[in-house]
């Protein structure tokens, strides 16, 4: 098993876990009617989803370097 595969799998599992926790936190914030907190958590949830799908880079500095070249 290659190191790249292990890292990629661990990263995917971590992001899946983060997204799950964010979903639960969002539901809790919504139940308490904390609108701004709900919104911010939702944005983090969407960001995690985008990263998982490969639609957004994990590291914004790397994205800026690619755009500059």
C-alpha positions as CSV (number, residue, x, y, z in Angstrom):
1,X,0.0,0.0,0.0
2,X,1.5,3.3,-1.0
3,X,2.0,6.2,1.4
4,X,0.0,8.5,-0.9
5,X,-3.0,6.1,-0.7
6,X,-2.8,5.9,3.1
7,X,-2.6,9.7,3.4
8,X,-5.5,10.2,0.9
9,X,-7.7,7.7,2.7
10,X,-6.9,9.1,6.2
11,X,-7.6,12.6,4.8
12,X,-10.9,11.5,3.3
13,X,-12.0,9.9,6.6
14,X,-11.0,13.0,8.5
15,X,-13.0,15.3,6.2
16,X,-16.0,12.9,6.4
17,X,-15.8,13.0,10.2
18,X,-15.5,16.8,10.2
19,X,-18.5,17.2,7.9
20,X,-20.6,14.9,10.1
21,X,-19.7,16.8,13.2
22,X,-20.4,20.1,11.5
23,X,-23.8,18.8,10.5
24,X,-24.6,17.9,14.1
25,X,-23.4,21.3,15.3
26,X,-25.4,23.1,12.7
27,X,-28.6,21.2,13.9
28,X,-27.8,22.2,17.5
29,X,-27.2,25.8,16.6
30,X,-30.4,25.9,14.6
31,X,-32.4,24.4,17.4
32,X,-31.2,27.1,19.7
33,X,-32.1,29.7,17.1
34,X,-28.5,31.0,16.8
35,X,-28.9,32.3,13.3
36,X,-25.4,33.6,12.7
37,X,-23.7,30.6,14.3
38,X,-25.9,28.3,12.2
39,X,-24.9,30.2,9.1
40,X,-21.2,30.1,9.9
41,X,-21.3,26.3,10.6
42,X,-23.2,25.8,7.4
43,X,-20.5,27.6,5.5
44,X,-17.9,25.3,7.1
45,X,-20.1,22.3,6.2
46,X,-20.3,23.4,2.6
47,X,-16.5,24.0,2.5
48,X,-15.8,20.5,3.7
49,X,-18.2,19.1,1.1
50,X,-16.4,21.1,-1.7
51,X,-13.0,19.8,-0.5
52,X,-14.3,16.2,-0.4
53,X,-15.7,16.5,-3.9
54,X,-12.4,18.1,-5.1
55,X,-14.1,21.3,-6.0
56,X,-12.0,23.4,-3.7
57,X,-8.3,23.1,-2.7
58,X,-7.5,22.2,0.9
59,X,-4.8,24.9,1.0
60,X,-5.7,28.3,-0.3
61,X,-2.0,29.3,-0.6
62,X,-1.6,26.5,-3.1
63,X,-4.6,27.7,-5.1
64,X,-3.2,31.3,-5.2
65,X,0.1,30.0,-6.5
66,X,-1.6,28.0,-9.3
67,X,-3.7,31.1,-10.2
68,X,-0.5,33.3,-10.4
69,X,1.3,30.9,-12.8
